[in-house]
Amino acid sequence: MNNNESILVHVESLGGGYVWDAEVFAVSLLDVAVSEVEVDSLYQLQGMQQLLINAEVLSFSAIVRMAKIPKLESLVLSNHNLSLQQVEDLKSYGPDIELITE
């Protein structure tokens, strides 16, 4: 089992899901509030294009680290407590930032 596969098994154990095929590689943890310790392995995923995550209990520094994941094109955040300045800071790291408000 390669590293991506073992990390994706962990994602599923947290209640998340993923799409990983020739067209897209996306990981979703929107439906569960995850801690920084629980998502620590996400930074090691190779080739992930989109990350959808519930940011309710994540620090800004953890979200910045996610925005810096190599090749990440889109970071979708739900349940966030980010200021407008923090959102602008995140955009400077490269991926599109999408905020889901409920």
TORKOL-4160 file (C-alpha; in steps of 0.2 Angstrom, whole numbers, padded with zeros to 4 digits, m for minus):
102
<pt num="1" X="0000" Y="0000" Z="0000"/>
<pt num="2" X="0008" Y="0017" Z="m0005"/>
<pt num="3" X="0007" Y="0032" Z="0007"/>
<pt num="4" X="m0008" Y="0040" Z="m0002"/>
<pt num="5" X="m0018" Y="0024" Z="0000"/>
<pt num="6" X="m0014" Y="0023" Z="0019"/>
<pt num="7" X="m0018" Y="0041" Z="0022"/>
<pt num="8" X="m0035" Y="0039" Z="0012"/>
<pt num="9" X="m0039" Y="0024" Z="0023"/>
<pt num="10" X="m0037" Y="0036" Z="0038"/>
<pt num="11" X="m0048" Y="0049" Z="0030"/>
<pt num="12" X="m0062" Y="0037" Z="0028"/>
<pt num="13" X="m0059" Y="0031" Z="0047"/>
<pt num="14" X="m0062" Y="0049" Z="0052"/>
<pt num="15" X="m0079" Y="0050" Z="0042"/>
<pt num="16" X="m0072" Y="0058" Z="0026"/>
<pt num="17" X="m0071" Y="0053" Z="0008"/>
<pt num="18" X="m0061" Y="0055" Z="m0008"/>
<pt num="19" X="m0061" Y="0054" Z="m0026"/>
<pt num="20" X="m0045" Y="0048" Z="m0034"/>
<pt num="21" X="m0045" Y="0044" Z="m0052"/>
<pt num="22" X="m0036" Y="0050" Z="m0068"/>
<pt num="23" X="m0046" Y="0066" Z="m0069"/>
<pt num="24" X="m0047" Y="0072" Z="m0051"/>
<pt num="25" X="m0040" Y="0069" Z="m0034"/>
<pt num="26" X="m0051" Y="0077" Z="m0020"/>
<pt num="27" X="m0052" Y="0074" Z="m0002"/>
<pt num="28" X="m0067" Y="0079" Z="0008"/>
<pt num="29" X="m0069" Y="0081" Z="0027"/>
<pt num="30" X="m0084" Y="0093" Z="0027"/>
<pt num="31" X="m0096" Y="0083" Z="0037"/>
<pt num="32" X="m0085" Y="0080" Z="0052"/>
<pt num="33" X="m0075" Y="0093" Z="0063"/>
<pt num="34" X="m0057" Y="0086" Z="0063"/>
<pt num="35" X="m0043" Y="0091" Z="0074"/>
<pt num="36" X="m0025" Y="0096" Z="0069"/>
<pt num="37" X="m0018" Y="0080" Z="0075"/>
<pt num="38" X="m0031" Y="0070" Z="0065"/>
<pt num="39" X="m0027" Y="0079" Z="0049"/>
<pt num="40" X="m0008" Y="0079" Z="0051"/>
<pt num="41" X="m0006" Y="0066" Z="0038"/>
<pt num="42" X="m0015" Y="0076" Z="0024"/>
<pt num="43" X="0000" Y="0086" Z="0021"/>
<pt num="44" X="0009" Y="0071" Z="0014"/>
<pt num="45" X="m0004" Y="0067" Z="0001"/>
<pt num="46" X="0004" Y="0067" Z="m0016"/>
<pt num="47" X="m0005" Y="0075" Z="m0031"/>
<pt num="48" X="m0021" Y="0081" Z="m0021"/>
<pt num="49" X="m0030" Y="0094" Z="m0031"/>
<pt num="50" X="m0044" Y="0099" Z="m0020"/>
<pt num="51" X="m0047" Y="0098" Z="m0001"/>
<pt num="52" X="m0064" Y="0101" Z="0007"/>
<pt num="53" X="m0063" Y="0103" Z="0026"/>
<pt num="54" X="m0073" Y="0107" Z="0041"/>
<pt num="55" X="m0062" Y="0121" Z="0049"/>
<pt num="56" X="m0072" Y="0122" Z="0065"/>
<pt num="57" X="m0058" Y="0117" Z="0077"/>
<pt num="58" X="m0043" Y="0121" Z="0066"/>
<pt num="59" X="m0031" Y="0135" Z="0069"/>
<pt num="60" X="m0026" Y="0147" Z="0056"/>
<pt num="61" X="m0008" Y="0140" Z="0055"/>
<pt num="62" X="m0015" Y="0123" Z="0051"/>
<pt num="63" X="m0026" Y="0130" Z="0037"/>
<pt num="64" X="m0011" Y="0140" Z="0030"/>
<pt num="65" X="m0001" Y="0124" Z="0030"/>
<pt num="66" X="m0015" Y="0116" Z="0020"/>
<pt num="67" X="m0015" Y="0130" Z="0008"/>
<pt num="68" X="0003" Y="0127" Z="0005"/>
<pt num="69" X="0001" Y="0108" Z="0000"/>
<pt num="70" X="0010" Y="0106" Z="m0016"/>
<pt num="71" X="m0001" Y="0106" Z="m0032"/>
<pt num="72" X="m0017" Y="0110" Z="m0022"/>
<pt num="73" X="m0029" Y="0119" Z="m0033"/>
<pt num="74" X="m0044" Y="0122" Z="m0022"/>
<pt num="75" X="m0046" Y="0123" Z="m0003"/>
<pt num="76" X="m0064" Y="0123" Z="0002"/>
<pt num="77" X="m0068" Y="0128" Z="0020"/>
<pt num="78" X="m0084" Y="0126" Z="0030"/>
<pt num="79" X="m0087" Y="0131" Z="0048"/>
<pt num="80" X="m0073" Y="0143" Z="0048"/>
<pt num="81" X="m0069" Y="0158" Z="0059"/>
<pt num="82" X="m0058" Y="0167" Z="0047"/>
<pt num="83" X="m0056" Y="0186" Z="0045"/>
<pt num="84" X="m0056" Y="0194" Z="0028"/>
<pt num="85" X="m0038" Y="0197" Z="0030"/>
<pt num="86" X="m0034" Y="0179" Z="0034"/>
<pt num="87" X="m0044" Y="0174" Z="0018"/>
<pt num="88" X="m0034" Y="0186" Z="0008"/>
<pt num="89" X="m0018" Y="0179" Z="0016"/>
<pt num="90" X="m0023" Y="0161" Z="0011"/>
<pt num="91" X="m0026" Y="0166" Z="m0007"/>
<pt num="92" X="m0008" Y="0172" Z="m0008"/>
<pt num="93" X="m0002" Y="0154" Z="m0006"/>
<pt num="94" X="m0009" Y="0148" Z="m0023"/>
<pt num="95" X="m0025" Y="0138" Z="m0021"/>
<pt num="96" X="m0042" Y="0145" Z="m0025"/>
<pt num="97" X="m0051" Y="0148" Z="m0008"/>
<pt num="98" X="m0069" Y="0144" Z="m0006"/>
<pt num="99" X="m0079" Y="0147" Z="0010"/>
<pt num="100" X="m0095" Y="0138" Z="0013"/>
<pt num="101" X="m0107" Y="0147" Z="0025"/>
<pt num="102" X="m0122" Y="0138" Z="0031"/>
